[in-house]
Amino acid sequence: MAAAIEIEAVSKRFRLYHEKFTSLKERILHGGKVPFEDFWALRDIDLRIEAGESIGLLGHNGSGKSTLLKCIAGILRPTEGEIRTAGRLAALLELGAGFQPDLSGRENIFLNASILGMKRAEIERRFDDIVGFAGDEVARMIDNQVKFYSSGMYVRLGFAVAVNVEPDVLVIDEVLAVGDENFQRKCLDRIKTFQDEGRTILFVTHAADMVRQICDRAVVLAGGTMLYVGAPGEAIRKFREHLLEVGSTADLPAVPDPTGQVPKVTKRRILITSVESEHPGTGSRPYLEPREPLTVHVAFEALEPTPDVVFSIAVHDSEGSLVHQTDTEILNVHFDAPSGSGRMDFAFESVPLMDGTFFISVGVTSKGGVVYDWREQATSFEVMNPGRSIGAVELGVHAQIRSAALN
């Protein structure tokens, strides 16, 4: 298979200046030299992305994700190494990137599309599609200067241009979070269409479920180096384990926070020691039947007394789609952990699923979102339907026939 992007031994260095000499005297005294230190944002990155692959980039703030995307897009030049891309590449890297604030939305469409390689006649032919994708709010403001646009309008117009040039490679930084839910769904649908058409997608995201659902592989960056590249689930696990090790601000919650708040990793005050699942067939059969109960036992060790502890659980199917997610705060279960060991049980009274294998991830946080520990895909369970009905969910349907002759 041909490569869409080849990254060979790429490193990127920036110079950080700690002083700025403003007077002629200062410059003369220092011989015209301003002291600086080298900062390597990327170090020895090797990655081959095949045509048609969808790759997610994970990493904490400052890990080099955006720098790598800018090098791939040609905005930055690597200090060392080489990057080769094949075909037309469209990049949406940051809010308002490439827009001229004093030009109208209409003028910026023509400007950006021409930069991406489209001829004027082609832009004119696709203009209505671009504006239509961006939405009614952008359409009403299309002849106004974009400096008066909201951040959401910026993103919608930029993404609309990028996807309508029909690129062979689409590169996206974490900007779609600015759009509303309807626009995000529209973007996701377009990305899936691109996948069906065999286009290559490379994007930065902090949404673990999007990585699971969309990506063929994921790359974890840490300190400008490539920590891991491989299966999405394993990449998410590696990323979260790294965050716990370094004790930095987490870009991903152990289980996605329903409030959308970004949690923080702190010292390991509570450790998850084991996760096990139990159902009526445990010991005699390795699967549940639809609507049987399931209990997930989460054993933990509190290294010190810890107030307001929240346990989280998420269930994903084999395709990475989220089936169910909740936590003890949502369930109104308050817990102040004393020092020592304990066990948290999540009891599902009835699992209304049909056939398939499902994976369970668990986490333990503070009420404010500080992450103490988590386990990605800590355990799994299998459901086998003995009946003849098909589908994803067992709805417990009953049928009744009434004949007119019987009334």
Protein Blocks (a to p, Z undefined) as FASTA:
>chain_A
ZZfbdcehiacdddddfbdcfbfklmmmnnopacdddddfbghiacdddehiacddddde
hilpmmmmmmmnomaccfbdcdddedjddddfbghihiafkbcfklmmmmmmmmnopafk
lmmmmmmmmmmmnojklmmmmmgcfklpcfklmmmmmmmmmmmnopabdcdddfklmpcf
klmmmmmmmmmmmmmnopacddddfbfklmmmmpmbdcddeehiafbgcdfklmmmmmmm
mmmmnopacfbdfbacfklpacdddddfbccfbdcdddfkgojaccdcehiacddddddd
dfbdcehiacddddddfkopafbdcdfklnopacdddedddddddddfbacbdedddddd
dddddfkopafbdcehkbccddddfblbecjbdghiacddddfklZZ
